[in-house]
Amino acid sequence: MAGAAGAGMLSAGRGGVHLLGLLAATLAGCGEAAPANDPCGAAHFAGLVGTSATAFEPPEGLRVRIVGPGDMVTMDHDPARLNLRTDRQGLIQSLDCG
């Protein structure tokens, strides 16, 4: 009996794997995966690149840290904090969470 059940599973296995792959690909496109990778919303502020960091007025409740070249910063990682990485003139070069 066990052999017959196993044989049935093997014969449907290829189609099952294909269906599983299709299901995984479909689910990967659903929902918003960005918050897990972008908890501070850095992507939302991407338009700030090239502008003055000191002119940025963050929304209420958003923690922001401005980091210039050679600046010493604490190593505490805060995923909800937006880091504005600037050049020597104070222009935003990149944004990230931490």
FENRA-V649202 format. One line per field, one symbol per residue. ss: DSSP state (H for helix, E for strand, C for the rest). burial: # if it has 24 or more other C-alpha atoms within 12 Angstrom, else .. A space follows every 10 residues. Layout:
# FENRA-V649202
ss = ???
burial = ???
This chain:
# FENRA-V649202
ss = CHHHHHHHHH HHHHHHHHHH HHHHHHHHCC CCCHHHHCCC CHHHHHHHCC CEHHHCCCCC CCCEEEECCC CCCCCCCCCC CEEEEECCCC EEEEEEEC
burial = .......... .......... .......... .......#.# ##..#..##. ..#....... ...#####.. .......... ######...# ########
